[in-house]
Amino acid sequence: MFSFDNASKSMETMEEMLKGYSDMTKGFQLIAAEATDYSRRSFNEMTAFMESLMSARGMEEAYQIQTGYMKSSYDAFVAEAAKFGELYSQLAKTGYKLQPQPSTAVSTEVVAADAA
């Protein structure tokens, strides 16, 4: 038989699920925006590097310009990788924390109601 208590719990579960999907979507959008910004910065830095490399007057100056670019590029990549790691970690925590609690409570009551 239909129970209004089960319906309200199903509604709560649905609201929690939709909130979780919304939070996950925001996390993916944040990651995509960060990746776009990093790509743009990287391209601009590469363009500036190539311009300065083309204006080098000798091999030693070109080597110094290239070494400086490689060091700054590597440091920026490591910092960005750490930032992406944190963003993905937050996304995983968001996805994990919303799933087990509501569905377990409702499924336990449904199984108990079916057994009766």
N, C-alpha and C positions, 0 to 999 in steps of 0.2 A: 504494500500500500504506500501511497505517496505521503511523505512527511514534510511539513514546512520547515522543520528544523534542519533536515538534510538539504533542502533547497537553499536555505540561507547560508549553510556552510559551503555549498557548492558555489554560491555567488561570491562568498569571501575568497574561496580558492581561485575563482576566475579573476577576481580583481587583483589578487596577489600575482597571479601568473601574468596578467597584462602589464602590471607595474614592473615586473621582472623583465619582460620583453622590451619595455620602454627604456629601462636602465641599460640593458644590453645594447640596444640600438644607439643610445647616446655614447656608450663606450666605443663602439665601432666607428661612429662619426668622429669622435675625438682622435682616435688612432689615424683615421684617414686624413683628417686636417693636419695632424702633426707630420705625417709622411709627406704631404704636399708641401708644407712649409720647409721641411728638411731638403726636399728635392730642389725647391726654388733657391734656397740658400746655397746648396752645393753647386748648382749650375752657375749662379752668380760668382761664386768664389773661383770656379774653374775658368770662367770667362776672364776674370781679372788676372788670374795666374797666367793664362795664355798670352794676354796682352803684355804683361810684364816680361814674360819669357821671350816674346818676339822683340822686345826692345833691349834685351841684354846685349852688352857690347863684347863680351868674350865668354869663353867656356866656363871660367871660374865663376863669373857672375851668374851665368845660367844655372850652374850647379847649385849655387847658394839659393837662388830663387826656387829651384825645384825642391831642394831639401826643406826649405821653410814651408813651402806649400804642402809637402807630404806630411810634415810633422803636424801642422795645423789641421789638415784634413783628417788625419788619423785621430787626433784628439777630439775633434768634432764628432767623428763617427762613434767613438767609444762613449762619449757623453750622450749621444742620441740613442745608442743601443741600450744604455742604462735607463733612459727615459721610456723607451718602448717596452722594456722589460717590466717597469713599474706599471705602465698602462695596461699591459696584458695581464699582469698579476691582479690589478684591481678589477678588470673585466671578469677574470675567472672567479674571484671572490664574490662578485655580484651574482654571477650565474649559479654558484654553488649554494649561497646562503638562502636563496628563495625557494629552492626546489623541495627539500625533504620534509619540512614541517607541515605545510598545509595538506599536501597530498597524502601523507601518512595518516593524519587524523581522520580525514574523510574516508579513506579506503578501509581503515579499521572499523569504522562505524557501518559501512556498507556490508562488509563481510559479516559483522555481527548481526545485522538486520536480515541478511540472506539466510544465515544459519537458524534464525528463529522461526 
